[in-house]
Amino acid sequence: MFHHVKELEFNARVSGPDPRFASLLLEQFGGVNSELKAAMQYFVQAFAARKPYPDKYDMLMDIATEELSHLEIVGATITMLLDGVSGELKNAADSSMIANLFSGNMGKEQMIHQAMVNPQFLALSGGAPRLTDSQGTPWSGNYVNANGDLTVDLRSDIAAESRAKLVYEYLMQFTDDPYVKETLGFLMTREIAHFKMFEAALDTIQPNFPPGVMQGDPRYSHTYMNMSNGTSVRGPWNQGQGSWEEGENWEYVENPHEHVVQTQGLVHEQVKGTKRTPEEAEAMSRKLGQQRSQEIKSAIGGPSNQWSTYPQTTSTSPTKVEDKTK
């Protein structure tokens, strides 16, 4: 159950109208990295976590709901940046509306240019926010990443927060309004906070690498192929231990073509850089698969279950449905 509170989480303010920046800000209202994308992504991801990871379900729903509040802030800011514009658009009797909105030919040209950049912004909505990006492309459910595995979903969420933060950084370069910058700064900072929340949640799921359940084949998991000619560039991504466990390291293949020929297309590749065997990796995959399966099965219980209790006093709910036929 959702309950709308009329006060914004952050008091959005503007110094004055700015239709051009309002159009840019649509990127965070209905764009690929928008607040709506984030809200829907975390909301959808939460369902698969409800039974096996009720604590992560709670976190995802909390952050999804906060993202909706951020969507409201963005929408409110866009509306205020269009203050006066939407009112004039309603005055259909005024045939010189554009000329009255802006004084002089320069203002008129700017208005026409704005309409050419995103004609639907004013022509269809009358100046209110629409679920599009800054170019008028409609928001799409294809923006949402939800794989049903928290080790994958949480990494997608960390990346989503990173991209959204960067968009706010870019947007702040296109406005001189101190109030708008203050609002964008708040929203950008909350992206950082959510990043840390997802990172901490991922760390509580062990093991969480590689993502998913199946382990990598140790014959190929520690090999770096030098796929360019000239001077070889070395770093922790292709030499030394890198992020591997102690006793494991990268194996650098200087000449991949020669190596592929010698190993008959890597079919006869030997394990290098780790002591783990393919058999051990396969056994670990089975063990982890059984573990994840049991987490879900033990939480779900029988074929008949229920989602919530009334009132809901804990993060979990009983799975057994009360038989009212008796």
C-alpha positions in Angstrom: 0.0 0.0 0.0 1.4 3.4 -1.0 0.5 6.6 0.7 1.2 10.0 -0.9 2.5 12.8 1.3 2.0 16.2 -0.3 5.2 17.7 1.0 8.2 17.1 -1.3 11.2 15.2 0.2 13.3 18.2 -0.9 11.8 21.7 -1.3 12.3 22.3 -5.0 12.6 25.9 -6.0 13.4 27.9 -9.1 14.5 31.5 -9.6 12.4 32.0 -12.8 11.1 30.3 -16.0 13.6 28.5 -18.2 11.8 26.4 -20.9 15.0 25.2 -22.5 16.4 23.7 -19.3 13.0 22.3 -18.5 13.2 20.3 -21.7 16.7 19.1 -20.8 15.5 18.1 -17.3 13.0 15.7 -19.0 16.0 13.4 -19.3 15.6 12.6 -15.5 11.8 12.4 -15.7 11.4 9.9 -18.5 14.8 9.1 -19.9 16.9 5.9 -19.9 18.6 6.9 -16.6 15.7 8.7 -15.1 14.1 8.6 -11.7 11.2 6.7 -13.2 13.6 4.0 -14.6 15.2 3.6 -11.2 11.9 3.4 -9.3 10.5 0.8 -11.7 13.7 -1.2 -11.7 14.0 -1.6 -8.0 10.3 -2.1 -7.6 10.3 -5.0 -10.1 13.5 -6.5 -8.7 12.0 -6.6 -5.2 9.4 -9.2 -6.0 11.9 -12.0 -6.6 13.7 -11.1 -3.3 10.5 -11.1 -1.1 10.7 -14.6 0.2 14.4 -15.6 0.1 15.8 -12.2 1.0 13.1 -10.2 2.9 15.7 -7.7 4.1 16.7 -6.9 0.6 13.1 -6.7 -0.5 12.5 -4.1 2.2 15.5 -2.1 1.0 14.6 -2.3 -2.7 11.0 -1.2 -1.9 12.2 1.7 0.3 14.6 3.0 -2.4 12.0 2.5 -5.2 9.6 4.5 -3.2 12.2 7.3 -2.6 12.9 7.3 -6.4 9.2 8.0 -7.0 9.5 11.0 -4.6 12.5 12.1 -6.6 10.5 11.8 -9.8 8.0 14.1 -8.1 10.7 16.6 -7.4 11.9 16.6 -11.0 8.3 17.0 -12.3 7.7 19.9 -9.9 10.9 21.6 -11.0 10.0 21.2 -14.7 6.6 22.6 -14.1 8.0 25.6 -12.3 10.5 26.2 -15.0 7.6 26.4 -17.4 5.7 28.8 -15.2 3.7 31.2 -17.4 4.3 29.2 -20.6 1.5 26.6 -20.0 -0.9 29.4 -19.0 -0.3 31.3 -22.2 -0.7 28.1 -24.2 -4.3 27.8 -22.9 -5.1 31.3 -24.2 -6.2 30.0 -27.6 -7.7 33.4 -28.5 -4.3 35.1 -28.4 -2.9 34.5 -31.9 0.4 36.2 -30.9 1.1 33.9 -28.0 4.8 33.3 -28.8 5.5 37.0 -29.2 3.8 37.7 -25.9 5.9 35.1 -24.1 9.2 36.5 -25.1 10.0 40.1 -26.0 11.9 40.8 -29.2 12.8 38.6 -32.2 15.6 36.8 -30.3 13.1 35.4 -27.8 10.8 34.3 -30.5 13.6 32.5 -32.3 14.6 30.8 -29.1 11.0 29.6 -28.6 10.8 28.3 -32.2 14.2 26.5 -31.8 13.0 24.9 -28.6 9.9 23.6 -30.3 12.0 22.2 -33.1 14.2 20.3 -30.6 11.3 18.6 -28.9 8.0 19.7 -30.6 5.8 17.4 -28.5 6.9 19.0 -25.2 4.6 22.0 -25.8 2.4 20.9 -28.7 1.0 17.8 -26.9 1.4 18.4 -23.2 0.8 22.2 -22.9 4.0 22.5 -21.0 3.5 19.8 -18.4 6.1 17.0 -17.9 5.7 14.0 -20.2 7.1 10.6 -19.9 9.8 11.2 -22.4 13.5 12.0 -22.5 14.8 15.4 -23.6 14.4 14.5 -27.3 10.8 13.3 -26.9 11.5 9.6 -27.0 8.8 7.9 -24.8 9.8 6.1 -21.7 10.1 2.3 -22.1 10.0 -0.7 -19.9 13.1 -1.9 -21.8 15.1 0.5 -19.6 14.4 -1.8 -16.6 17.0 -4.5 -15.7 15.7 -7.3 -13.5 17.2 -10.8 -13.7 15.8 -12.4 -10.6 19.3 -13.0 -9.1 20.3 -10.4 -6.5 24.0 -10.7 -7.2 23.2 -9.6 -10.8 20.4 -7.1 -10.0 22.4 -5.3 -7.3 25.3 -4.8 -9.7 22.9 -3.4 -12.2 21.6 -1.0 -9.6 25.1 0.2 -8.7 25.7 0.9 -12.3 22.2 2.7 -12.6 23.0 5.0 -9.7 26.4 5.8 -11.2 24.9 6.7 -14.6 22.1 8.8 -13.0 24.7 10.7 -10.9 26.6 11.5 -14.0 23.5 12.8 -15.8 22.9 15.2 -12.9 26.5 16.4 -13.1 26.0 17.2 -16.8 22.7 18.9 -16.2 24.1 21.2 -13.6 26.4 22.6 -16.3 23.4 23.9 -18.3 21.7 26.1 -15.7 22.8 29.1 -13.7 19.8 29.0 -11.4 21.1 28.5 -7.9 17.8 27.0 -6.7 17.8 24.5 -9.5 21.4 23.6 -8.9 20.6 23.1 -5.2 17.8 20.7 -6.1 20.0 18.8 -8.6 22.8 18.6 -6.1 20.4 16.9 -3.6 19.2 14.4 -6.2 22.8 13.7 -7.3 23.9 13.1 -3.7 21.0 10.6 -3.1 22.4 8.6 -6.1 25.6 8.3 -4.2 23.8 7.2 -1.0 21.8 4.6 -2.9 25.1 3.4 -4.6 26.5 2.7 -1.1 23.3 1.0 0.0 23.3 -1.4 -2.9 27.1 -2.0 -2.5 26.6 -2.9 1.2 23.6 -5.2 0.4 25.6 -7.1 -2.2 28.4 -7.6 0.3 26.0 -9.4 2.6 25.4 -12.1 0.0 28.3 -14.5 0.1 29.6 -15.8 -2.2 28.5 -13.2 -4.7 31.2 -13.6 -7.4 30.9 -14.6 -10.1 27.4 -13.2 -10.5 24.7 -16.0 -10.6 25.4 -19.6 -9.6 27.6 -21.3 -12.1 31.4 -21.0 -11.6 33.8 -20.2 -14.5 36.0 -22.9 -16.1 39.4 -22.4 -14.4 41.1 -23.2 -17.7 39.9 -19.9 -19.0 39.1 -17.7 -16.0 42.6 -16.5 -15.3 43.8 -15.8 -18.8 44.4 -12.4 -20.4 44.7 -12.3 -24.2 46.9 -9.6 -25.7 44.6 -8.7 -28.6 46.6 -5.7 -29.9 50.0 -5.2 -31.5 52.7 -2.9 -30.4 53.8 -2.2 -26.9 52.1 -4.4 -24.3 50.3 -2.5 -21.6 50.4 -4.2 -18.2 48.4 -3.5 -15.0 46.5 -5.3 -12.2 43.9 -6.3 -14.9 46.4 -8.6 -16.6 49.4 -9.3 -14.3 50.0 -10.3 -10.7 47.2 -11.4 -8.3 44.8 -8.6 -9.3 41.5 -9.1 -7.4 41.9 -12.9 -7.2 42.4 -14.8 -3.9 45.8 -15.4 -2.5 47.7 -18.0 -4.6 45.9 -17.1 -7.8 47.1 -14.8 -10.6 46.7 -13.6 -14.1 48.3 -15.6 -17.0 49.3 -13.2 -19.8 49.2 -14.6 -23.4 51.5 -12.5 -25.5 50.5 -14.1 -28.8 46.9 -15.3 -28.7 46.9 -16.6 -32.3 49.9 -18.9 -31.7 48.4 -20.0 -28.4 45.0 -20.8 -30.0 46.7 -22.9 -32.7 48.9 -24.8 -30.2 45.9 -25.7 -28.0 43.6 -26.6 -30.9 41.2 -23.8 -30.3 41.8 -23.8 -26.5 40.2 -27.3 -26.4 43.5 -28.6 -24.9 44.1 -25.6 -22.7 45.6 -26.3 -19.3 44.6 -24.8 -15.9 46.9 -21.8 -15.1 46.8 -19.1 -12.5 44.7 -21.2 -10.1 44.8 -24.5 -8.3 41.1 -25.0 -8.8 40.2 -27.8 -11.2 37.3 -27.9 -13.6 35.8 -30.7 -11.5 36.0 -28.5 -8.3 34.4 -25.6 -10.2 31.5 -27.9 -11.3 31.0 -29.2 -7.8 30.9 -25.6 -6.5 28.3 -24.7 -9.1 26.1 -27.6 -7.9 26.6 -26.7 -4.3 25.7 -23.1 -4.8 22.8 -23.9 -7.0 21.4 -26.2 -4.3 22.0 -23.5 -1.7 20.1 -20.8 -3.6 17.3 -23.2 -4.5 16.9 -24.2 -0.8 16.8 -20.5 0.2 13.8 -20.0 -2.1 12.0 -23.3 -1.3 12.3 -22.9 2.5 10.9 -19.4 2.3 8.0 -20.2 0.0 6.8 -23.4 1.8 3.8 -25.2 0.3 1.8 -24.5 -2.8 -0.6 -22.2 -0.9 0.9 -19.2 0.7 0.2 -15.5 1.3 2.2 -12.3 0.8 1.5 -10.3 3.9 0.0 -10.4 7.4 -2.3 -7.8 8.8 -0.8 -5.9 10.5 2.7 -6.6 9.0 5.0 -6.5 12.1 8.1 -8.3 10.7 10.0 -8.4 7.4 8.7 -11.9 6.7 5.2 -13.3 6.4 3.8 -16.8 7.1 3.6 -18.9 4.0 0.7 -21.0 5.1 -2.8 -19.8 4.2 -5.4 -20.2 6.8 -8.0 -22.8 5.8 -11.4 -21.1 6.4 -13.4 -24.0 5.1 -13.1 -25.8 8.5 
